[in-house]
Amino acid sequence: MTERTVLTGARVVLPTGVAEGGRVTIEGDRIAEDAPREAKELDLTGHWIVPGFVDIHVHGGGGASFSAGSAEEALTAIRTHRARGTTTIVASTVTGDLDDLARQAATLAELTEQGDLAGIHFEGPFISAHRCGAHQPELLRDPDPADVRKLVDAARGAARMMTLAPELPGGLESVRLLAEHGVIAAVGHTDSTYEATLEAIEAGATVATHLFNAMPSLLHRAPGPIAALLEDERVTVELINDGTHLHPAALQLAFHQAGADRVAFITDAMGAAGMSDGMYPLGPMRVEVKDGVARIADGPTAGSIAGSTLTLDTAFKRAVTIDRLPVEDAVRALSTTPARLLGLSDRIGTIEPGKDADLVVLDEAFGLVGVMRKGEWLVKPEVR
């Protein structure tokens, strides 16, 4: 008979709210209905239990990068983020030569087929040179639908999202192509106007890549893409909650306008996540991390912020202790909303019977003390 474990005594964040002194029953790799039956018990009184985190935009971690084209490096990055509560990961690439990206996609597709990843996010090369950020300018290109299709095909069904600038030639056609193939079209690294962004949304774009970053600012006579993306209920907005990418007021604005059901916290982490300061690769570029902030080290984009060193346990803690978001809203932004966006809400994103036993255990101060993925403790809570 499958082993049964009951986690008791914690505050459990359920879809219906917080259950004080709740019970979560684990049977094999799933959450089970609580029933009077012999089971091991783990008393987690004084702790929180929340669903495993879901990161739809992450480039690497633990000194490794998803853009390296190496399964070994990808697994290092996966393990780094899993140990910090991210039980579901979409691997993000960075702008490169199309053939190189196709080769990277083949490696990441294999890891997706094995269940290590939830898919691939292509960030670039179909983005604006005016808002390229940490992407190499000379490798950028217009989003020709044939090139877009080449990357989607290379991913062998694992392509989940592609970030592009819809104002570029071929942009709207590429958005339509992605939508037709079940791939999320995300507006980002864009110089788009308000009106052009509305056109992209009508064409099928449903995500704002790291809202506020790498796009025109919100101005009262030229509201740009930010206003268009925030106001449309079909769009989910990514936010990087590391204290560097966003002022707290910008985060509050996004939550006030979009609501927790349309916000997905992401890390946008590069290889330095979980590591110390120093020099790291990001695709073909070199990145210097100083005081935990990653910036391009040289070349025409030197000094640009180059992703983050964030992990989602830190984003969660910051959300509830600094940004003062309700715990339930933080759970939606880190788990429920991104799971729904990926079409995986029947398996992950909430604590409910029948779903994968993907759980994060936090102490009273919201520090991570335990991570369970599919019923297996990756980080086992040390409790008295």
C-alpha positions, 0 to 999 in steps of 0.5 A: 500500500502507498505510504501515507503522511499527514502534515498537521498543525500548520497554517495551510493556504487553501483556495478558500483561505487560510486554515489554522491548524490544518491537515495536509494528507500525502499519499504517494506523489499526490495530495489525498483526502483526509481519512481515518487511516494509519499514517505517519504524522509530522507536526508543523505547528507554528509553520505555514504550508503553501503550494509549490512555487511556479516560475514561468521566466527563469534563465538559470541558477547555481552557476548554470544557465539554460542557454548553455545547451547542456542538460547537466547545466540545466539540471544544476539550475533546476536543483538550485531553484527547487531547493528554494521552493520552485517545484515547477520551472519553465526554462528561459533562453536568451537572444542568440543565433537561431540555430543555437537557439534551436539546439538549446530547445532540443536539449530543454525539450528532452528535459521537459519530456522527462518531467524536469521542466514544464516547458521552454520560454524563448525571450528574444531574438524578436525584440526591440533594439531600443529596449534590448536590455541584457540581450546582444543587439547585433543578434536581434531580428524582426519576428518573421513568422517562419523564424518563429515557427522554426523555434516552436518546431525545434521545441517539439511541443515544449514551447510554452511562451515567446517574448516578442516586440509586436510593433516590429515587422511581422510582430502581429502575424507572429503573435497570431501564429503562436496563439494558433500553436498553443504557445503564449505570446508575451509582449516584452522588450518592446517600444510599442505604443498603447494602440499597437499593444492593444492590437497585439492583445487582440491578435492573441498576446496574453502575457506582459514580460516583466511589466515596467521593465524593458518597455516605455514608461507610463506617461499621461499623454503616451500611456504606452504598453504598460496601461494597455497590458494592465487594463486588459483582463486577458493579460497576465503581468509578470513582476520581478519582486527583488527590490531592484527591478521595481519600486514598491509603489509600481508593484502595488499599482500592478496589484491594484489594477490587475489583481492577484489573479492576473499577476505572476511573480517571476525571478528572471534569474540568471546563473548567479541565483543562489551564488555569490557575487562575481562574473557569470555568463548570460548567453553570449554575454558576460555579467558582473554581479555586485551586491546581488545585482546583475549587470552586463559587464561590457559591450554596447549594453554595459551597465544594463540590469541583466536579469536577477539573482532572485529565488521565489522564496525570497520574492514570497517573503518580500511580498508579505513582509515588505510589500504587505500583501496578504499571504493568499495574494502572494500564493496566487502570484507565485503558484495559482496564477502561473499554474493556470497560465500554463494550463496546469491548474488541474495538477499544481498551483493549489493545495487540493486532493488529487493534485501533485504533492508540491508544497513549501513549508515556511516558518513564522517569519516566512523563511523557507524550511521545507520543500516537497515535490511530488511527495518527496522531501527535497528539503525536509523541515527540521522540527522538534 
